[in-house]
């Protein structure tokens, strides 16, 4: 169980909230200290039944009850949600504000919620939904070590966490870890298609590809070797793997990845400007 227990409210009951709360409860966090609000009742009823958390359709009700408020609504709804909180919630400056919404910078939240808030931005990725996430975190200078430790433990329940120095680094993390699952799915789909083209049916090809991807990831986690050295370890000189790698190198896979990450970073920066 987490070493700290605080009353925590999640505003928004989407898939990511469900995963985070599920991870917290399964790790031993007391469910009676968790509050969730959402406009519609369907997701609330499901979470109340399965996790025994407090639920409400009133954002202000759960926010007033909590010491920590997690903003888990879509970016385009954030301004309106925050405006209502400033009118209806007492002592926002005394509460830790956490956001998992993409694209909105801390300075904008200060405009929404007041200059005296203390805030942490978290960027989880979609594998958090299966407990294998990579969450990037950044805090403003008003956040203390106890706050950081608390939020780290909460998000460790859905994978790994990584604190970064500033929001520019969070943009980079988002381009690698946030967008990364899509890159891997694209690569996996291409291997599946290659196997199908050579005679495998689609289901068998998918099984082969996804288990290989899982095994490679587990090997990387278990090893102290550099990733490039792991690749060399399974590439015998003159063998079939070496011939396959030659094709990837011929099309400059490093350049492709570099271009993809830079394009995603640029878009993250553009999105920050939109909000």
C-alpha positions in Angstrom: 0.0 0.0 0.0 1.1 3.6 -0.6 2.9 5.1 2.4 0.6 8.2 2.2 -3.1 8.2 2.2 -5.0 11.3 1.1 -8.5 11.9 -0.1 -8.2 12.0 -3.8 -10.8 13.1 -6.4 -10.9 12.2 -10.1 -12.9 14.5 -12.3 -13.7 12.4 -15.3 -14.3 8.6 -15.3 -12.8 7.6 -18.6 -10.6 4.6 -19.3 -7.4 6.1 -17.8 -9.2 7.1 -14.6 -10.6 3.6 -14.3 -7.1 2.1 -14.8 -5.4 4.4 -12.3 -8.0 3.9 -9.6 -8.0 0.2 -10.2 -4.2 0.1 -9.8 -4.4 2.1 -6.6 -7.0 -0.1 -5.1 -5.3 -3.3 -6.1 -2.1 -1.9 -4.5 -4.0 -1.5 -1.2 -5.1 2.1 -1.3 -8.3 2.5 0.8 -11.2 2.8 -1.6 -13.2 5.0 0.8 -10.6 7.7 0.3 -11.2 7.9 -3.5 -13.9 10.1 -5.1 -14.9 10.1 -8.7 -17.2 12.4 -10.7 -18.6 12.1 -14.2 -21.5 13.6 -16.1 -23.1 10.2 -16.9 -23.9 7.5 -14.4 -22.9 4.4 -16.3 -19.2 4.5 -15.6 -19.8 5.7 -12.0 -22.0 2.8 -11.2 -19.5 0.3 -12.6 -16.7 1.8 -10.5 -18.7 2.0 -7.4 -19.7 -1.6 -7.7 -16.3 -3.0 -8.6 -14.1 -0.8 -6.5 -16.3 0.6 -3.7 -15.2 4.2 -4.3 -17.3 7.3 -3.7 -19.0 8.6 -6.9 -21.0 11.7 -7.9 -22.2 13.6 -10.9 -21.1 16.8 -9.2 -17.5 17.8 -9.8 -17.5 20.3 -6.9 -18.8 17.7 -4.5 -15.9 15.4 -4.9 -13.3 18.2 -5.2 -14.4 19.8 -2.0 -14.1 16.4 -0.2 -10.6 15.8 -1.4 -7.0 16.9 -0.7 -5.9 16.0 -4.2 -7.8 16.7 -7.4 -7.0 14.8 -10.6 -8.3 16.6 -13.7 -9.0 13.8 -16.2 -11.3 15.4 -18.8 -10.6 16.2 -22.4 -8.5 19.3 -23.1 -11.3 21.1 -24.9 -13.5 20.8 -21.8 -10.8 21.8 -19.3 -11.4 25.6 -19.3 -15.1 25.2 -18.4 -14.4 22.5 -15.8 -11.8 24.7 -14.1 -13.9 27.8 -14.2 -16.7 25.9 -12.3 -14.1 24.6 -9.8 -12.9 28.1 -9.0 -16.4 29.2 -8.2 -17.6 26.1 -6.3 -14.5 24.7 -4.5 -13.1 26.1 -1.3 -9.4 26.6 -0.8 -8.1 25.3 -4.2 -4.7 26.7 -3.2 -4.5 24.2 -0.4 -5.2 21.2 -2.7 -2.7 19.4 -4.9 -3.9 19.7 -8.5 -2.9 16.9 -10.9 -3.8 16.8 -14.6 -3.5 13.9 -17.1 -4.9 16.0 -20.0 -2.5 16.4 -22.9 -1.4 19.7 -24.4 -2.3 22.2 -21.6 0.7 23.7 -19.8 0.9 24.6 -16.2 0.9 28.4 -16.9 -2.5 28.0 -18.6 -3.9 26.2 -15.5 -2.7 29.1 -13.4 -5.0 31.3 -15.6 -7.8 28.8 -15.1 -7.4 28.1 -11.4 -5.4 30.9 -9.9 -1.7 31.8 -9.5 -1.3 30.2 -6.1 -2.2 26.6 -7.1 0.4 23.8 -6.8 0.3 21.4 -9.8 1.7 18.2 -11.3 1.3 17.3 -14.9 1.2 13.6 -15.7 1.4 12.1 -19.2 0.4 8.4 -19.0 0.3 6.3 -22.1 -2.2 3.8 -23.3 -0.5 0.7 -21.9 -1.4 2.0 -18.5 -4.8 0.5 -19.3 -3.2 -3.0 -18.9 -0.8 -2.0 -16.0 2.2 -1.6 -18.3 2.2 2.2 -18.7 5.0 4.7 -18.9 3.9 7.9 -17.2 6.0 11.1 -17.4 5.6 13.7 -14.6 6.6 17.3 -14.1 5.8 19.6 -11.2 5.8 23.3 -10.6 8.1 24.8 -8.0 5.4 24.9 -5.4 5.1 21.1 -5.2 6.9 19.5 -2.3 8.7 16.1 -2.1 5.8 14.5 -0.3 3.4 15.5 -3.1 5.8 14.0 -5.7 6.2 10.8 -3.7 2.4 10.4 -3.3 1.7 10.9 -7.0 4.6 8.6 -8.0 3.2 5.8 -6.0 -0.3 6.4 -7.4 0.9 6.1 -11.0 3.3 3.2 -10.2 0.1 1.2 -9.9 -0.3 1.3 -13.7 3.3 0.9 -14.8 6.5 2.9 -14.5 7.0 6.6 -13.7 9.6 9.0 -14.9 10.0 12.6 -13.6 11.3 15.1 -16.1 12.9 18.5 -15.6 10.4 20.7 -17.4 7.4 20.8 -19.8 9.7 20.8 -22.8 11.1 17.4 -21.7 7.5 16.3 -21.1 6.8 17.1 -24.8 9.7 14.8 -25.8 8.6 12.1 -23.4 5.1 12.3 -25.0 6.6 11.9 -28.5 8.5 8.8 -27.4 6.4 7.1 -24.7 3.0 8.7 -25.4 3.1 8.1 -29.2 5.4 5.1 -28.9 2.8 2.4 -28.6 1.4 3.5 -32.0 4.9 3.3 -33.5 5.3 -0.3 -32.2 1.8 -1.3 -33.4 2.7 0.1 -36.8 5.9 -2.0 -36.9 4.1 -5.1 -35.5 1.4 -4.7 -38.2 4.0 -4.6 -40.9 5.6 -7.8 -39.6 2.2 -9.5 -39.5 1.5 -8.4 -43.1 4.9 -9.8 -44.2 4.1 -13.1 -42.6 0.7 -13.2 -44.2 2.2 -12.4 -47.6 4.4 -15.5 -47.2 1.5 -17.8 -46.4 0.5 -17.5 -42.7 -3.1 -16.8 -41.8 -3.7 -13.5 -40.1 -4.4 -15.0 -36.6 -1.2 -17.1 -36.6 0.9 -14.2 -37.8 -0.5 -11.9 -35.1 0.2 -14.5 -32.4 3.8 -14.9 -33.6 4.4 -11.1 -33.8 2.9 -10.1 -30.5 4.6 -12.8 -28.5 7.9 -12.0 -30.1 7.4 -8.3 -29.2 6.5 -9.2 -25.6 9.5 -11.4 -25.3 11.9 -8.8 -26.7 10.5 -6.2 -24.3 10.9 -8.5 -21.3 14.5 -9.4 -22.4 15.3 -5.6 -22.6 13.9 -5.0 -19.1 15.8 -8.0 -17.7 19.1 -7.1 -19.2 21.7 -4.5 -18.3 23.0 -4.4 -21.9 22.5 -1.5 -24.2 19.6 -2.1 -26.7 22.0 -2.0 -29.6 24.1 -4.7 -27.9 21.0 -6.9 -27.3 20.3 -6.6 -31.0 23.9 -7.7 -31.8 23.6 -10.6 -29.4 20.8 -12.1 -31.5 22.3 -11.3 -34.9 24.8 -13.9 -36.0 27.2 -12.8 -38.6 26.1 -13.9 -42.0 22.9 -15.4 -40.7 19.2 -14.8 -41.6 18.7 -12.2 -38.9 21.7 -10.3 -40.1 20.2 -10.2 -43.6 17.0 -8.9 -42.3 18.7 -6.2 -40.2 20.6 -5.1 -43.4 17.3 -4.2 -44.9 16.2 -2.1 -42.0 19.6 -0.3 -42.0 19.4 0.2 -45.8 16.2 2.2 -45.2 17.8 4.0 -42.3 15.6 3.1 -39.4 17.4 5.5 -37.1 16.5 8.4 -39.4 12.9 7.3 -39.6 12.6 7.2 -35.8 14.3 10.5 -35.5 12.0 12.1 -37.9 8.9 10.5 -36.3 9.8 11.7 -32.8 10.7 15.2 -33.9 7.4 15.5 -35.8 5.5 14.4 -32.7 7.4 16.8 -30.5 6.5 19.6 -32.8 2.9 18.7 -32.7 2.9 18.6 -28.9 4.3 22.1 -28.9 1.6 23.2 -31.4 -1.1 21.7 -29.3 0.2 23.6 -26.2 -0.2 26.8 -28.2 -3.8 25.9 -29.1 -4.8 25.8 -25.5 
